Amino acid sequence: MTGAEALAWASRDALDDYRAFGRPPQPAPVLAVVQPGTAQEVAAVLAWASREGVPVVPRGGGTGVMGAAIPVKPAVALDMSRLDDVQVHREDMRIEAGAGATLARVAKAAEAEGLLFAHDPWSLSMATVGGAISTNGMGYLFGPYGKMGDQVLGLEVALADGTVIRTRPTLSGGPGPMLHKLFVGAEGIFGVITRAWLRAWPLPEARRFGSFRFDTFAAGFHAVTALLRLGIVPTVMDMSDTAPAPGDPEWTADGSEEAVRESTELHLAFFGTWETVDAAWSRAERELLARGGQPLGSGPALTYWDERYWVADEYERHVQRPRDWRLRPSRFRAFEYINVELPLSQVLPYREACLEHLRQYPELRAGETGLWGRPEIFSIVIHDVSGDERGAAAMRAASDHLVQLAQDFGGTMEAIHGPGAKLEPFLRREWGQAYDVIRAIKAALDPSGVLHAGRWQ
């Protein structure tokens, strides 16, 4: 396809100009959009591209928020949506799916067979299997089940020279290196995922939800880590302070709502058999109450769970539906969010360091801070209250500082999404000497450098 609408759609994902910070300075043009229907057709496109030196960028649902699908050199976009078959192997407790299948389709097929597909991100209805694996995304069930890459048993991948490889779908990984892990989180830079074999879990017979309020973020953090040290891992966990956002009644431009911030809410859920859920909930409730938790009942947690896809609804309406990215409304461009993983001992010091650093920018305001899935996963929202170029410059400086600060605190600069184009400048700092190893692997698998040309160089 070479129509203007198709080319505009393929040139962007969910990373808009405000949050991109000029990375890349300007998305490169998409030369054409190709829709292969088989792994062999994907391989044929890659073999041609390697011979001709034409860059290729694979594309899934376009829901990535870090710019992993944005071309940095003029490229052909591989729209993987036709590779969308899903087969559930109930007896084997595994799912076989094409890279273009949406996660919602996979989850629905698994549930029809009495099984659970355990990757449940906000973008479930739109994100695809290949995209989720390539970015190693995190979802609401991360605590006990892990990230998308942890669901992968085996992969079929088309390499740059046109070779199609398959790794054996096993829990153990078999003898030798776990080759499929090489492509998890690689954002299509080593090869194009065409098919995946995914782990399925028992569909839980019982679910129990509950919420608690703590007087301070620190009190809530210590309560959650106490559960972890007992071996109690909630199926769902979300904790955040109640810092207001622009438009909320408590919002003020001068930051005088700090007293409001100190109230922290924790939402929990346990899934499983009736016996395991009752036992886990009973002990968790006792521990949380002993550490100052004030019970709020099941209502807030149920609401949180039932409304967990609201971001996808907004994205579909305002970002994905207008396929030309230039038609996106500006209200999606005035904030930033940072999601890092830290050693448990560094979460609270890092949070305080973030809040302290942001106070030096009159153009910015710290929004909510929170934990997601496990207490090691920390997030902070930043609001631009200036509405002008000074605010955008301050946001870039603050965001860049905070992701590097996470590295300095012994953590990783991004935990929920891949690095994408946005965080590429900090990959050498993140990976250290391993960066050169990764570049050597890239050169071996893609000597012509056509897969995501210009990335990881």
C-alpha positions as CSV (number, residue, x, y, z in Angstrom):
1,M,0.0,0.0,0.0
2,T,1.2,3.5,-0.8
3,G,-1.8,5.6,0.0
4,A,-1.3,8.7,2.1
5,E,-3.4,7.5,5.0
6,A,-1.6,4.1,5.2
7,L,1.8,5.7,5.0
8,A,0.9,8.3,7.7
9,W,-0.5,5.5,10.0
10,A,2.7,3.4,9.6
11,S,5.0,6.3,10.4
12,R,3.9,6.6,14.1
13,D,2.9,4.7,17.1
14,A,1.6,6.0,20.5
15,L,4.7,8.2,21.2
16,D,3.7,11.7,20.3
17,D,6.0,14.7,19.7
18,Y,5.8,16.0,23.2
19,R,7.0,12.9,24.9
20,A,9.4,11.9,22.1
21,F,11.8,14.8,23.0
22,G,13.0,14.9,19.4
23,R,13.9,11.2,19.3
24,P,14.0,10.7,16.4
25,P,14.1,14.4,15.4
26,Q,11.5,13.7,12.7
27,P,10.1,10.2,11.8
28,A,11.5,9.1,8.5
29,P,9.0,8.6,5.7
30,V,7.4,5.2,5.1
31,L,8.0,4.2,1.5
32,A,5.3,1.5,1.4
33,V,3.2,-0.7,3.7
34,V,3.4,-4.4,2.9
35,Q,0.9,-6.9,4.4
36,P,2.4,-10.4,4.3
37,G,0.1,-13.3,5.0
38,T,2.6,-16.0,5.9
39,A,6.1,-16.3,7.5
40,Q,7.4,-17.2,4.0
41,E,6.1,-13.9,2.6
42,V,7.7,-12.0,5.5
43,A,11.0,-13.8,4.7
44,A,10.7,-13.0,1.0
45,V,10.3,-9.3,1.8
46,L,13.3,-9.3,4.2
47,A,15.5,-11.2,1.7
48,W,14.6,-8.6,-1.0
49,A,15.2,-5.7,1.4
50,S,18.6,-7.1,2.3
51,R,19.6,-7.4,-1.3
52,E,18.5,-3.9,-2.2
53,G,19.5,-2.2,1.1
54,V,16.0,-1.1,1.9
55,P,15.2,-0.6,5.6
56,V,12.2,-2.5,7.0
57,V,10.2,-1.8,10.2
58,P,7.7,-4.4,11.5
59,R,4.5,-3.1,12.8
60,G,1.8,-4.5,15.1
61,G,-1.1,-2.6,16.7
62,G,0.7,0.7,17.0
63,T,0.1,1.0,20.8
64,G,3.7,1.3,21.8
65,V,4.4,4.4,23.8
66,M,8.2,4.6,23.3
67,G,8.6,4.9,19.6
68,A,9.7,1.3,18.8
69,A,7.7,1.3,15.6
70,I,8.9,4.7,14.3
71,P,11.3,4.5,11.4
72,V,14.4,6.6,11.7
73,K,15.4,6.1,8.1
74,P,13.0,5.8,5.0
75,A,11.6,2.3,5.3
76,V,9.1,-0.3,4.2
77,A,6.6,-1.0,7.0
78,L,5.6,-4.6,7.5
79,D,2.0,-4.7,8.7
80,M,1.7,-8.0,10.4
81,S,-2.1,-7.9,10.9
82,R,-2.8,-10.8,8.4
83,L,-0.9,-13.3,10.5
84,D,-3.7,-13.4,13.1
85,D,-4.6,-17.1,13.6
86,V,-5.0,-18.4,17.1
87,Q,-5.0,-22.1,18.2
88,V,-5.5,-23.2,21.8
89,H,-3.9,-26.6,22.7
90,R,-6.0,-27.3,25.8
91,E,-4.3,-30.5,26.8
92,D,-0.9,-29.0,26.5
93,M,-1.9,-25.8,28.2
94,R,-0.4,-23.7,25.5
95,I,-1.5,-21.3,22.8
96,E,-0.2,-20.9,19.2
97,A,-0.7,-17.5,17.7
98,G,0.3,-15.5,14.7
99,A,2.3,-12.4,15.4
100,G,-0.6,-10.2,14.2
101,A,-3.3,-11.6,16.5
102,T,-4.5,-9.2,19.1
103,L,-4.0,-10.0,22.7
104,A,-7.7,-9.8,23.3
105,R,-8.3,-12.5,20.7
106,V,-5.7,-14.7,22.3
107,A,-7.3,-14.2,25.8
108,K,-10.8,-14.9,24.5
109,A,-9.7,-18.1,22.8
110,A,-7.9,-19.3,25.9
111,E,-10.9,-18.5,28.2
112,A,-13.2,-20.4,25.9
113,E,-11.1,-23.5,26.7
114,G,-11.0,-22.9,30.4
115,L,-7.5,-21.3,30.4
116,L,-6.0,-18.0,31.3
117,F,-3.7,-16.0,29.0
118,A,-1.8,-14.1,31.7
119,H,-0.6,-11.0,29.8
120,D,-3.2,-8.3,30.4
121,P,-2.0,-4.8,29.5
122,W,-4.2,-1.7,29.1
123,S,-3.9,-2.1,25.3
124,L,-5.3,-5.7,25.3
125,S,-7.9,-4.9,22.6
126,M,-5.3,-3.5,20.1
127,A,-1.8,-4.7,20.9
128,T,-0.6,-7.7,19.0
129,V,1.3,-10.8,20.0
130,G,4.4,-9.9,18.0
131,G,4.4,-6.3,19.3
132,A,4.0,-7.4,22.9
133,I,6.8,-9.9,22.7
134,S,9.1,-7.5,20.8
135,T,8.7,-4.8,23.5
136,N,8.4,-7.4,26.4
137,G,5.5,-5.4,27.8
138,M,4.1,-5.6,31.3
139,G,0.4,-6.1,32.2
140,Y,-1.9,-6.1,35.2
141,L,-1.1,-9.7,36.2
142,F,2.7,-9.2,36.3
143,G,3.1,-10.0,40.0
144,P,2.7,-13.8,39.8
145,Y,2.8,-14.4,36.0
146,G,5.6,-12.1,34.8
147,K,5.9,-10.0,31.6
148,M,4.9,-11.0,28.1
149,G,8.3,-12.5,27.5
150,D,7.7,-14.9,30.4
151,Q,4.6,-16.3,28.6
152,V,6.7,-17.3,25.5
153,L,7.6,-20.9,25.1
154,G,8.9,-20.7,21.5
155,L,9.0,-18.5,18.5
156,E,9.0,-18.6,14.7
157,V,11.2,-15.7,13.4
158,A,12.1,-14.5,9.9
159,L,15.7,-13.3,9.7
160,A,17.0,-10.5,7.5
161,D,18.5,-13.0,5.0
162,G,15.1,-14.7,4.4
163,T,15.7,-17.6,6.7
164,V,12.8,-18.7,8.9
165,I,13.8,-20.3,12.2
166,R,11.7,-22.0,14.9
167,T,12.6,-22.7,18.5
168,R,11.1,-25.6,20.3
169,P,8.2,-24.6,22.5
170,T,9.2,-25.9,25.9
171,L,8.9,-24.8,29.5
172,S,12.5,-25.7,30.2
173,G,14.0,-24.1,27.1
174,G,15.8,-27.3,26.3
175,P,19.6,-27.8,26.1
176,G,21.8,-24.8,25.4
177,P,20.9,-21.1,25.2
178,M,17.3,-20.2,25.2
179,L,17.4,-18.8,21.7
180,H,13.8,-17.4,21.7
181,K,14.8,-15.0,24.5
182,L,17.1,-13.3,22.0
183,F,14.1,-11.8,20.2
184,V,12.0,-10.9,23.4
185,G,12.3,-7.2,23.9
186,A,14.5,-6.7,20.8
187,E,11.8,-4.5,19.1
188,G,12.3,-6.3,15.7
189,I,15.9,-5.4,15.4
190,F,17.3,-8.9,15.3
191,G,14.4,-10.5,13.3
192,V,10.7,-10.4,12.7
193,I,8.5,-12.6,14.9
194,T,5.9,-14.3,12.8
195,R,4.5,-16.9,15.3
196,A,4.6,-17.6,19.0
197,W,3.8,-20.5,21.3
198,L,2.5,-19.1,24.6
199,R,2.0,-20.5,28.0
200,A,-1.6,-20.9,29.3
201,W,-2.6,-21.1,32.9
202,P,-5.6,-22.5,34.8
203,L,-8.6,-20.1,34.7
204,P,-9.0,-19.1,38.3
205,E,-12.2,-20.3,40.0
206,A,-12.1,-17.6,42.6
207,R,-11.2,-13.9,42.7
208,R,-11.1,-11.6,45.7
209,F,-10.6,-7.8,45.6
210,G,-9.9,-5.3,48.4
211,S,-8.5,-1.8,48.9
212,F,-6.7,-0.1,51.8
213,R,-5.7,3.4,52.6
214,F,-2.4,4.4,54.3
215,D,-1.4,7.7,55.8
216,T,1.8,7.9,53.8
217,F,3.3,6.3,50.7
218,A,6.1,4.9,52.9
219,A,3.7,3.1,55.2
220,G,2.0,1.5,52.2
221,F,5.3,0.5,50.6
222,H,6.5,-1.2,53.8
223,A,3.1,-3.0,54.1
224,V,3.4,-4.3,50.5
225,T,7.0,-5.4,51.0
226,A,6.0,-7.2,54.2
227,L,3.7,-9.4,52.1
228,L,6.4,-10.1,49.6
229,R,8.8,-11.2,52.3
230,L,6.2,-13.7,53.5
231,G,5.9,-15.1,50.0
232,I,2.5,-13.5,49.4
233,V,2.3,-12.2,45.9
234,P,-1.1,-10.6,44.9
235,T,-2.4,-11.4,41.5
236,V,-3.1,-7.7,41.0
237,M,-1.4,-4.8,42.9
238,D,-1.6,-1.1,42.4
239,M,-0.6,1.5,44.9
240,S,-0.5,5.2,44.4
241,D,-0.7,8.5,46.3
242,T,-3.6,10.8,45.5
243,A,-1.7,13.7,44.1
244,P,-4.3,15.6,42.0
245,A,-4.0,16.2,38.3
246,P,-4.9,19.3,36.3
247,G,-8.6,19.7,36.4
248,D,-9.1,18.0,39.8
249,P,-10.7,20.1,42.6
250,E,-7.5,19.9,44.7
251,W,-5.2,21.0,41.9
252,T,-3.3,24.2,42.4
253,A,-0.5,25.6,40.3
254,D,1.8,26.3,43.3
255,G,1.9,22.8,44.7
256,S,-0.1,23.5,47.9
257,E,-1.9,20.2,47.7
258,E,1.1,18.3,49.2
259,A,-1.0,17.3,52.2
260,V,-3.4,15.5,49.8
261,R,-0.5,13.6,48.3
262,E,0.3,11.8,51.5
263,S,-2.9,9.7,51.4
264,T,-2.1,6.5,49.6
265,E,-4.5,3.9,48.3
266,L,-3.6,0.2,47.6
267,H,-5.7,-2.0,45.4
268,L,-5.2,-5.8,45.7
269,A,-6.7,-8.9,44.2
270,F,-6.0,-12.6,44.6
271,F,-7.0,-15.2,41.9
272,G,-6.9,-19.0,42.2
273,T,-8.7,-21.8,43.8
274,W,-11.2,-20.9,46.6
275,E,-8.8,-22.4,49.2
276,T,-5.7,-20.6,48.1
277,V,-7.5,-17.3,47.6
278,D,-9.1,-17.4,51.1
279,A,-5.8,-18.3,52.7
280,A,-3.8,-15.6,50.9
281,W,-6.4,-12.9,51.5
282,S,-6.8,-13.8,55.2
283,R,-3.0,-13.4,55.9
284,A,-2.6,-10.4,53.6
285,E,-5.4,-8.5,55.3
286,R,-4.0,-9.3,58.8
287,E,-0.6,-8.0,57.8
288,L,-1.9,-4.8,56.1
289,L,-4.1,-3.9,59.0
290,A,-1.2,-4.5,61.4
291,R,0.8,-1.9,59.4
292,G,-1.7,0.8,59.5
293,G,-3.9,-0.1,56.5
294,Q,-7.4,1.3,56.7
295,P,-9.8,-1.1,54.9
296,L,-11.9,0.5,52.1
297,G,-13.8,-2.7,51.1
298,S,-13.8,-4.3,47.7
299,G,-15.5,-1.5,45.8
300,P,-12.5,0.7,44.9
301,A,-10.4,-2.3,43.8
302,L,-13.3,-3.7,41.7
303,T,-13.8,-0.4,40.1
304,Y,-10.0,-0.2,39.3
305,W,-10.2,-3.7,37.8
306,D,-13.4,-3.1,35.8
307,E,-12.0,0.2,34.4
308,R,-8.5,-0.9,33.7
309,Y,-8.8,-0.5,29.9
310,W,-10.0,3.1,30.0
311,V,-6.7,4.3,28.6
312,A,-7.2,2.0,25.5
313,D,-10.7,3.5,24.9
314,E,-9.2,7.0,25.0
315,Y,-6.3,6.0,22.8
316,E,-8.5,4.3,20.2
317,R,-10.9,7.3,20.1
318,H,-8.3,10.1,20.0
319,V,-5.1,8.6,18.7
320,Q,-5.7,5.5,16.6
321,R,-9.0,6.4,14.9
322,P,-7.5,9.5,13.2
323,R,-4.9,7.5,11.3
324,D,-3.0,10.6,10.4
325,W,-1.0,11.4,13.6
326,R,-1.3,15.2,12.9
327,L,-4.9,15.0,13.8
328,R,-4.2,13.9,17.4
329,P,-5.5,16.3,20.1
330,S,-2.9,18.3,21.9
331,R,-4.3,17.3,25.4
332,F,-2.3,14.1,25.1
333,R,1.0,16.0,25.0
334,A,1.3,17.8,28.3
335,F,2.5,15.1,30.6
336,E,5.2,12.4,31.0
337,Y,5.4,9.2,32.9
338,I,8.4,7.2,34.0
339,N,8.3,3.5,34.9
340,V,11.4,2.0,36.5
341,E,12.5,-1.0,38.4
342,L,14.6,-0.6,41.6
343,P,16.0,-2.7,44.4
344,L,13.5,-2.7,47.2
345,S,15.9,-0.7,49.4
346,Q,16.1,2.1,46.9
347,V,12.4,2.7,46.0
348,L,11.7,5.2,48.7
349,P,15.0,7.1,48.4
350,Y,14.5,7.3,44.6
351,R,10.9,8.6,45.0
352,E,12.2,11.3,47.3
353,A,15.0,12.2,45.0
354,C,12.5,12.5,42.1
355,L,10.2,14.8,44.0
356,E,13.1,16.9,45.2
357,H,14.5,17.2,41.7
358,L,11.2,18.2,40.2
359,R,10.8,21.1,42.6
360,Q,13.5,23.0,40.9
361,Y,11.3,23.4,37.7
362,P,8.6,26.0,38.0
363,E,7.2,24.7,34.7
364,L,6.6,21.2,36.0
365,R,4.6,19.5,38.7
366,A,5.0,16.0,40.1
367,G,1.8,14.0,39.7
368,E,1.0,10.7,41.3
369,T,3.7,8.2,42.3
370,G,2.9,4.6,42.6
371,L,3.8,0.9,42.5
372,W,2.5,-1.6,40.0
373,G,2.5,-5.4,40.1
374,R,5.3,-5.7,42.6
375,P,6.9,-3.1,44.9
376,E,10.1,-2.9,42.8
377,I,8.1,-1.3,39.9
378,F,7.9,2.4,40.6
379,S,6.1,5.0,38.5
380,I,5.9,8.8,38.6
381,V,3.8,11.2,36.5
382,I,5.0,14.7,35.6
383,H,2.7,17.5,34.5
384,D,3.7,20.5,32.4
385,V,1.9,23.4,33.9
386,S,3.4,26.1,31.6
387,G,1.9,25.2,28.3
388,D,4.9,26.7,26.4
389,E,8.3,25.8,25.0
390,R,9.9,26.4,28.4
391,G,7.8,23.6,29.9
392,A,8.7,21.2,27.0
393,A,12.4,21.9,27.6
394,A,12.1,21.4,31.3
395,M,10.2,18.2,30.8
396,R,12.9,16.8,28.6
397,A,15.6,17.7,31.1
398,A,13.7,16.3,34.0
399,S,12.7,13.1,32.3
400,D,16.2,12.4,31.1
401,H,17.6,13.1,34.5
402,L,15.2,10.8,36.3
403,V,15.7,7.8,34.0
404,Q,19.4,8.1,34.5
405,L,18.9,8.5,38.2
406,A,17.1,5.2,38.3
407,Q,20.3,3.6,36.8
408,D,22.4,5.3,39.4
409,F,20.2,3.9,42.2
410,G,20.9,0.4,40.9
411,G,17.7,0.0,38.9
412,T,16.7,-0.1,35.2
413,M,15.5,3.0,33.3
414,E,12.3,1.4,32.0
415,A,10.3,-1.6,33.4
416,I,7.0,-1.7,31.7
417,H,7.8,-0.9,28.0
418,G,10.8,-1.3,25.7
419,P,13.3,1.5,25.2
420,G,12.1,2.4,21.8
421,A,13.6,5.4,20.0
422,K,12.9,7.6,23.0
423,L,15.4,6.0,25.4
424,E,17.9,4.8,22.9
425,P,20.5,7.5,23.9
426,F,20.8,5.9,27.3
427,L,21.1,2.2,26.2
428,R,24.9,2.2,26.4
429,R,24.6,3.6,29.9
430,E,22.0,0.9,30.7
431,W,23.8,-2.1,29.2
432,G,27.4,-1.1,29.7
433,Q,29.9,-3.3,27.9
434,A,27.1,-5.6,26.9
435,Y,26.1,-2.9,24.4
436,D,28.9,-4.0,22.1
437,V,27.9,-7.6,22.4
438,I,24.3,-6.7,21.3
439,R,25.7,-4.8,18.4
440,A,27.8,-7.8,17.4
441,I,24.7,-10.0,17.5
442,K,22.9,-7.4,15.3
443,A,25.7,-7.4,12.8
444,A,25.7,-11.2,12.6
445,L,22.0,-11.6,12.1
446,D,21.5,-8.5,9.9
447,P,24.7,-7.8,8.1
448,S,23.0,-5.4,5.7
449,G,21.5,-3.5,8.6
450,V,18.0,-3.2,7.1
451,L,15.9,-4.2,10.2
452,H,15.1,-1.0,11.9
453,A,18.0,0.7,10.2
454,G,19.6,3.3,12.3
455,R,18.7,1.8,15.7
456,W,21.1,0.3,18.2
457,Q,24.1,1.6,16.4
